Amino acid sequence: MNKINAFITATCFAAFVFTACNTAEQPKTEKEIKTETPEYFLLRPEVEKAYGYSHAVKIGNDIKISGAVSMDDKGNLTAPGNLEQQMKNCYADLEKILKHYGCTFDDVIVENVFTTHMQEFIKVSGYRNSIYKKQFPTGTWLEVKGLALVGQLIEIDMEVHKAK
């Protein structure tokens, strides 16, 4: 009789666990994801069209922001040779994009930094403390051989999640 009770108890427990797991919110299906309309944003339309990219795209509550670099509205490099100022210029552009979507740096969940001079970036990276006031996002810092324009020393891309 004890084996039968143990079997019934185990079966009931397994059924409970299976039911509990299936009542959790299920991820969106591929069809549900496809029905959300992407919203594209161009910070510098002529430059972005010439290079063939959109600076940001929002789908649902998620926003992907292409790498920001230190350039003017005509696509010319600004602050040549000055990594710290180029970094500040990147964050200024990123802030414009975040504001367009009603977001702040507090909504950033991923930040990737690409630089041609990692040791110099590390020296000036403390500036990020004035950008991220609540917490830092996840991300990666990579030293690269070069960026799109000769003289660009840094590029920063982001992913954002705007809570409902």
N, C-alpha and C positions, 0 to 999 in steps of 0.2 A: 504494500500500500504506500510506503514512503517513496518508492520510485515513481509511482503514478502521481502523487502530490508534487514531487519535485519537478516532474515533466510538465504538469499543468501550470505550476508557478513559473517555470522558465518560459513556457509558451505565452502566458499572459504578459510577462515582463517584456518579451520580444515584441509582442503586438503593441504594447504601450509605447515602447521606444520607437518603433516604426511609425506609428501614428503621430507621435510628438514631432518626429523629424519632418514628416510630410506637412505639418501644419505651419511650419516656418514660412516666412515670405519667400516666395520663389523668385529667382532672378528673372529679369525681363527676357522674353523670347526674342529670337532674331527678328521676327515680324514686328514686334513692338518697338524694337530699337530702330528699325528702318523707317517707321512712320514718323519719327521725330525729325522735323525739318532743320537742317543745319543753317546757322546764321553766320555769315562771313563778315569780317571786318578788315578793311584796308586802311592802314595808318597813312601810307604814302602811295596812293593808287597808281600813279605813273611809274614809280620805281618798282613797285611790286608786280605790275603788269609786265614791265620790261624784263624782270628776272623770273617771272612765272611762279608766283606764290601768293597766298593770302596771309596776312600777318596773324590773323586769329580766326578760329571757327568755334562756334558754340553749338553743342548738341545737348538738349535737355539742360541739366545743371552742370555740365562739364565743358570746360573751355581749354583748347590747346592753343598756345601762343608760340608762333615761330620765333626763332632767335632774333633778339634785338641787338643791333650794333650801333656804334657811334657814327651817325650820318645825318646830313641835313635833308631837307625835303626834295632835293634834286639827286640824292644818292651819293653825294660827295662825303668822303671821310672827314670827320671833325675830331679835334684834339689829337692830331698825329703825335705819336711818341709818348703820350701821357695816359698810361693804363688807368690810373685812378679817375681821371676826368672822363675817359671813355666809358668806364663802368657806371659812373653817375649819369651819363647821357643815356646808357642802356636802361637804367632803372626809371629815368624820367619818361622814356617812351613806353616802357611796360606799364607804368602808372596810368598813362593816357588810355591804354587799351583796357586795363582793369576798370577804370572809371566808366568807359563806354558801356561796359556790361554791368555796372552797378556793383563792382567788387573792389576790394582792397587787397593789400599784400597779406592780410590775415586769411584770405580765401585760397592762397596759393598752397598747393599740396606737393608739387614737384618743381624744383628749380635745377637746371643743368647749366653749368658754366664751362665754356670752352675758352681757353686762353693760349696765347703763343708764348706766355712767360709766367709759369706757375709761381715761381718764387716772388715775383713782383706782385702778383694777385694776392698771395697769402699776406704780404705786407699791408695791403690796403683793404683786405676783406672785412675788417672790422666795421667798415661803413655799412655793411649789411645789418648791423645792430640797430641802425636808425630806420631801416626798412621794415624789418620783422620785429614787431613789438611784443607779440604774444608768444609765438613759437616759430622755429625755423621749419621750413618744408623739408621733405626728403630730397635727394638729388645727388648729382655727381659733378665733380670738378675734374676736367680733363685738359691736359696740355696737348695742343695740336701743333702741327707743323705750320699751318697757315689757315687764314679765313678767307672769305669771299674777295675782299679788296686788300691790296697791298697796304700794309700799315695798320690794319685792324688788329687790335691786341686782345679783344674780348668779345664774346657773344653769349647771350643769356636767353635760354628758352624756358617756358613755364607750362605747367598744367594747373588748372584751377577747378575747384568744386565749389559751387555756390549753393549753400544749403537752402532748402525751401522756406 
